[in-house]
Amino acid sequence: GRGDRPGIYVPELYVSSSQTEAALADFLKGDAAALVILGETGIGKTNLLCHWASDLSQDGHAVFYYDCAGSIHDSIETGLARDLGAANADELNDVLQHISELAAANGRSRLILIFDAINEYRRPNQVGTAHLLRQIDALVGRLPDRNVKVVFSCRTVPWRQLHNTGKTQLLWHHYHQPEGAGEPFLLLQQLDEETFALVYEKYRAHFNLQTEHDQIPPALRENLTRPFFLRMLAEAYSGRGIPVAQDSLLLNIFKRFYEERINSREDQKFIEGLVQAMYERNRSILWFDDLEAYPDLYAELLSEDPDSSYQRMLARGILSETPGDFFQSAQVRFLYDPLGSYALARLLYRQERDGSHLTALIREKRDFHLALSLIHI
């Protein structure tokens, strides 16, 4: 993000995990071609990969980071060939081999390809995560040697769905199995008490929180061991004390964050329209072109007025935009998926009045990860 538009990764808030970083170091120096990283919503997958990518670059490695919600070509091989300077995908093998030879001559450098959040990959023809996973696995199978490596992340729930439908039958002999893990992936865990104390102090200083760590009840601390919830709480109560005795604090965090930043009827109408479009199209990331069918929304997105609802939502950390290119239009999404899920819940509950069919409506949308996130909040 930028100073006026905060992103998910804030370097000064990052706290390393010796176990996780040891697993990444083992993978980097080992022979395995690929690594899978799994974790719940808000557990810190993107932060980990952003931090690792920064460290790798500083150490002289070449890193290509792809946000699978947007910055990725429909064809992995075509997009990668283009990014590596090849004329077309037919030259990709030769280019990768040349890079590997250069890395071998250097003695320590690697090319690392990172695909973050494969579960967020969607295309207008409803092609999704399974399609992308097949492409990545095919790429893993053709990598020349240990000098070119692939890492991808996925949320635990979508991964389980892929597994249950037989779509995780990969070339597993090419994948790294972390030491002590029973399966060939790195599973991120919630913060332990000691790490949470360190993380909380960083957040407290950064957001000027007026509540000391030892004032937080154990039950609330347990909920805040998912970094996303801690970030949401810190932003909601920046410069103030946290009402630690309040019942249903996490729900109130979403409510407060939402209402403080979406505080005009104009902005509320815009967000409700955007969530409705996402729900109807069964996608949590929308291309601008998709929204031509919604004239009011489309006009808002294209408005050059810096005080438009869309620009305010970007500036306040509600929405995020991925710029378009020659091949596809720009994309819009909620910066935090659970916040989008909260907006979805508000919309559906109001439409249903009594909420009696809310869960059923959500479960019908099993490919819509805002709905899946809502079930697990």
Backbone hydrogen bonds, N-H to C=O, Kabsch-Sander energy under -0.5 kcal/mol:
donor,donor_aa,acceptor,acceptor_aa,energy
2,R,5,R,-2.1
5,R,2,R,-0.6
10,V,8,I,-0.6
13,L,10,V,-2.3
14,Y,11,P,-1.4
18,S,16,S,-0.5
21,E,17,S,-2.8
22,A,18,S,-1.8
23,A,19,Q,-1.7
24,L,20,T,-2.0
25,A,21,E,-2.2
26,D,22,A,-2.5
27,F,23,A,-2.1
28,L,24,L,-2.4
29,K,25,A,-1.9
30,G,26,D,-1.1
33,A,174,H,-1.9
34,A,174,H,-1.7
35,L,150,V,-1.7
37,I,152,F,-2.5
38,L,186,L,-2.7
39,G,154,C,-1.1
43,I,40,E,-1.7
48,L,44,G,-2.4
49,L,45,K,-2.4
50,C,46,T,-2.7
51,H,47,N,-2.5
52,W,48,L,-2.7
53,A,49,L,-2.6
54,S,50,C,-2.0
55,D,51,H,-2.3
56,L,52,W,-2.9
57,S,53,A,-2.3
58,Q,54,S,-2.1
59,D,55,D,-1.6
60,G,57,S,-1.5
61,H,56,L,-2.4
62,A,110,R,-2.6
63,V,61,H,-0.5
64,F,112,I,-2.5
65,Y,63,V,-0.5
66,Y,64,F,-0.5
66,Y,114,I,-3.1
67,D,65,Y,-0.5
68,C,66,Y,-0.8
68,C,116,D,-2.4
70,G,67,D,-2.2
71,S,67,D,-0.9
72,I,70,G,-2.4
76,I,74,D,-0.6
79,G,75,S,-2.8
80,L,76,I,-2.8
81,A,77,E,-2.5
82,R,78,T,-2.2
83,D,79,G,-2.4
84,L,80,L,-2.0
85,G,82,R,-1.2
86,A,81,A,-2.8
91,E,88,N,-1.6
92,L,89,A,-1.5
95,V,91,E,-2.2
96,L,92,L,-2.8
97,Q,93,N,-2.3
98,H,94,D,-2.2
99,I,95,V,-2.5
100,S,96,L,-2.4
101,E,97,Q,-2.1
102,L,98,H,-2.2
103,A,99,I,-2.5
104,A,100,S,-2.5
105,A,101,E,-2.1
106,N,102,L,-2.0
107,G,103,A,-2.0
111,L,147,N,-2.6
112,I,62,A,-3.0
112,I,110,R,-0.6
113,L,111,L,-0.5
113,L,149,K,-2.8
114,I,64,F,-3.2
114,I,112,I,-0.6
115,F,113,L,-0.5
115,F,151,V,-3.0
116,D,66,Y,-2.9
116,D,114,I,-0.6
118,I,153,S,-2.7
120,E,117,A,-1.9
121,Y,118,I,-1.5
123,R,127,V,-1.4
126,Q,123,R,-2.2
132,L,128,G,-1.8
133,L,129,T,-2.9
134,R,130,A,-2.1
135,Q,131,H,-1.6
136,I,132,L,-2.6
137,D,133,L,-2.6
138,A,134,R,-2.1
139,L,135,Q,-2.1
140,V,136,I,-2.6
141,G,137,D,-1.9
142,R,138,A,-0.7
142,R,139,L,-1.2
143,L,140,V,-1.1
148,V,145,D,-1.6
149,K,111,L,-2.8
150,V,33,A,-2.6
151,V,113,L,-2.7
152,F,35,L,-2.1
153,S,115,F,-2.1
154,C,37,I,-2.1
156,T,39,G,-1.4
159,W,155,R,-1.9
160,R,156,T,-2.4
161,Q,157,V,-2.0
162,L,158,P,-2.4
163,H,159,W,-2.7
164,N,160,R,-2.6
165,T,161,Q,-1.2
166,G,163,H,-1.7
167,K,162,L,-3.0
170,L,168,T,-1.8
172,W,170,L,-2.2
174,H,171,L,-2.4
175,Y,172,W,-1.8
176,H,34,A,-3.0
181,A,178,P,-2.2
185,F,183,E,-2.0
186,L,36,V,-3.3
187,L,185,F,-0.7
188,L,38,L,-2.9
188,L,186,L,-0.6
191,L,225,T,-2.3
196,F,192,D,-2.9
197,A,193,E,-1.9
198,L,194,E,-1.4
199,V,195,T,-2.8
200,Y,196,F,-3.3
201,E,197,A,-1.7
202,K,198,L,-1.5
203,Y,199,V,-2.3
204,R,200,Y,-3.1
205,A,201,E,-2.0
206,H,202,K,-2.5
207,F,203,Y,-2.8
208,N,204,R,-0.6
209,L,204,R,-1.6
210,Q,240,R,-2.6
215,Q,212,E,-1.5
216,I,213,H,-1.6
221,R,217,P,-2.5
222,E,218,P,-2.2
223,N,219,A,-1.3
224,L,220,L,-1.9
225,T,222,E,-1.0
226,R,223,N,-0.9
228,F,42,G,-2.2
229,F,226,R,-1.2
230,L,226,R,-1.4
231,R,227,P,-2.6
232,M,228,F,-2.5
233,L,229,F,-2.5
234,A,230,L,-2.7
235,E,231,R,-2.3
236,A,232,M,-2.2
237,Y,233,L,-2.2
238,S,235,E,-0.7
239,G,207,F,-1.7
240,R,237,Y,-2.3
244,V,242,I,-2.4
246,Q,243,P,-2.0
249,L,246,Q,-0.7
252,N,248,S,-2.1
253,I,249,L,-2.1
254,F,250,L,-1.8
255,K,251,L,-2.3
256,R,252,N,-3.0
257,F,253,I,-3.0
258,Y,254,F,-2.8
259,E,255,K,-2.8
260,E,256,R,-2.6
261,R,257,F,-1.4
262,I,258,Y,-2.3
268,Q,264,S,-2.6
269,K,265,R,-2.4
270,F,266,E,-1.8
271,I,267,D,-2.6
272,E,268,Q,-2.6
273,G,269,K,-2.1
274,L,270,F,-2.2
275,V,271,I,-2.7
276,Q,272,E,-2.3
277,A,273,G,-2.0
278,M,274,L,-2.3
279,Y,275,V,-2.7
280,E,276,Q,-2.6
281,R,277,A,-2.1
282,N,278,M,-0.7
282,N,279,Y,-0.6
283,R,278,M,-1.9
286,L,332,V,-2.4
288,F,330,A,-2.8
290,D,287,W,-0.7
291,L,287,W,-1.0
291,L,288,F,-0.9
292,E,289,D,-1.5
293,A,290,D,-1.1
294,Y,291,L,-1.7
298,Y,291,L,-0.6
298,Y,294,Y,-2.8
299,A,295,P,-2.5
300,E,296,D,-1.7
301,L,297,L,-2.4
302,L,298,Y,-1.7
303,S,299,A,-0.8
303,S,300,E,-0.6
308,S,305,D,-1.8
312,R,308,S,-2.3
313,M,309,S,-2.4
314,L,310,Y,-1.8
315,A,311,Q,-2.3
316,R,312,R,-2.1
317,G,314,L,-1.2
318,I,313,M,-2.4
319,L,313,M,-1.8
320,S,333,R,-2.9
322,T,331,Q,-2.2
325,D,328,Q,-2.5
331,Q,322,T,-2.4
332,V,286,L,-2.5
333,R,320,S,-1.9
335,L,318,I,-2.1
337,D,335,L,-0.5
339,L,336,Y,-0.6
340,G,336,Y,-1.7
341,S,337,D,-2.5
342,Y,338,P,-2.0
343,A,339,L,-2.2
344,L,340,G,-2.3
345,A,341,S,-2.4
346,R,342,Y,-2.3
347,L,343,A,-2.0
348,L,344,L,-2.9
349,Y,345,A,-2.8
350,R,346,R,-2.0
351,Q,347,L,-2.1
352,E,348,L,-2.3
353,R,349,Y,-1.2
354,D,352,E,-2.7
358,L,355,G,-1.3
361,L,357,H,-2.6
362,I,358,L,-2.2
363,R,359,T,-2.7
364,E,360,A,-1.3
365,K,361,L,-0.5
365,K,362,I,-1.6
366,R,364,E,-0.9
368,F,365,K,-1.9
369,H,367,D,-0.8
371,A,368,F,-1.2
372,L,368,F,-1.6
373,S,369,H,-2.4
374,L,370,L,-1.7
375,I,371,A,-1.7
376,H,372,L,-1.2
377,I,373,S,-0.6
377,I,374,L,-0.8
